[in-house]
Amino acid sequence: MSKNKKSFFERLTGSVIMNPEEHKIQTGNRNLNAALTEENEEAQLTVDVFQTENDIMIQAIVAGVKENDLDISITQDMITIRGERENKTETTKEDYYYQELYWGAFSRSILLPQEINPDEAEANLKNGVLTIKLPRLDKERVKKVKIKSE
């Protein structure tokens, strides 16, 4: 391994500062520090999406975000989570040794693998973990309709 090439661990943990062009080539993403300095930039919220017997569940880490700073919009086939994490520390960029936390607006839109009932959705925020329960629509359930005679 050459002296200029960083190991996977070094790139993953940020233990060695990489220049933005090298980061872009190696990860296909923009440099996080560059994203932090751009105005009106939204980060993409990381989520886990899984299913239980009757529900689609979504979990996301939103530590440091107040309930009032979260917005959840749900349709039958998509959910959008928006929020903002506010940095109250007044520190200049030059004072940082590492700057890996994201401060600012974030959002995530997720196409759901199955239609859900948005009217019965529930959201819970506990210890910085947002959990959203989306009841799945049972398309195999047959509803019989009575015919009324006039």
N, C-alpha and C positions, 0 to 999 in steps of 0.2 A: 504494500500500500504506500503510495507516495505521501510526502509530507503535507501536500496541499489538500489531499482528499480526506474528508472527515469520515469517521466510522458511522454506521447506522445509529449507534447509541448516542454519539455526539450530536448528530443532527436531530434525533428524537428529543433529547433532553435539553438541547440548546446550550450545552456546556462549552461549546466553541462557537464564537460568533461567525456566522456565514455572511458573505456579501449577498445582496439581493438577487443578482443575476444567477449565482450558483444555486440559491434556494429555489428560484423559479425553474431552473433546469431540472433539479433533482426531484422536486415534489410536484411540479406542474401548477403550483399555487403561488399567489402573491406573498410577499414577505409580510408576516403578521405586523411587525413594527411599522411598515409603510401603511398598512390598512388602519392602524391606530391613529395615524396623523391625518388621514384624509377626512374632510368634512362630509357630513351626510352619508357616511358609509355604514352599512348594516352588516353585522356578522351573521353567519348561519348558525342557529342553535343546534347543538348535537342532541339526538334523541334515541331512545330505544322504543321500538314498536313491536308488540307481541300480542298474542291472542290467548284468551282463556276459553272456557267452554262456551260462554255466552257473549263475551265482550272483546273488543279490541282495546288494548291498553297502550298508552304512550307515557313515557317517563323522560324527564329532562332535568338537568342540574341547572337551577336558576338562583344559586346562592347569592345573597346580597341584593336581590330584587324583591321589592314589596309587592303584595297582592295587587295594589292599585296601579302598579306600573306594568302589569301584564294584561294583554288583550288576547282572548281566544275566540276565534270565529270558526263555526262548524257548519258544514253542509252535509248532505247525505254521503258524499264521496270524497270530501276533502276537509282538512283542518289547517288553520293558520294560527300560529302562536307568535305574538310580537311582544317585545318588552324593551326595557332599557336598564342597564346596570350603571349607576352613577358613581364616579370616582370623586370622593370628597377630599382626597389628598392633594395638596398643592405642591407638586414637585415638578421640576423641569426635566426635560428629556435627558439632559446631561448628568443629572443626579442618579440615574438608574444604572445598576450593574446588569440586571436582567429585567426585561419587561415582557412577560409572557401572558399575563391576565388580560382579558378583553374587557374594556370599559366602553360603554356606549350602547347604541341601539342594536338589537338583534331580532331576527325573525326566522320562521321556518314554516313552509307550506308542505303538507304531506298528502299525497294522493292515497286514499285508503284502499286496502285490498278488497274490501267488501262494503256494501252500503250499510249505513248505521242509522239509528234513530237519534237525530240531533236534539230532540226535545227531552230525552232522558239522559243526556250526557252529564257527567259529574267531573269536577276538577278539585284537587286537594293539593295544598302546598304545606309540606312538613319538612323541617330541617333542611331547607334549600332544595328539596326534590319536588318537582311538579309532577303529579300523577293525574292523568286524564283517563276516565273510564267511558268508553263509547259502546253502548249496547248494539250488537249486530242485529240487522233485520233478518228474520228467518224466511227466506224466499221459498223454502220447501213447505212451510206451514200453509195449509189450505184453509181458506175462510169460506164457509158456506153462506150464501146470501139468500134470504127468504124473499120470495116474490109476493108482492102485495097485489091483491086484485082490486080493481076499481069498481 
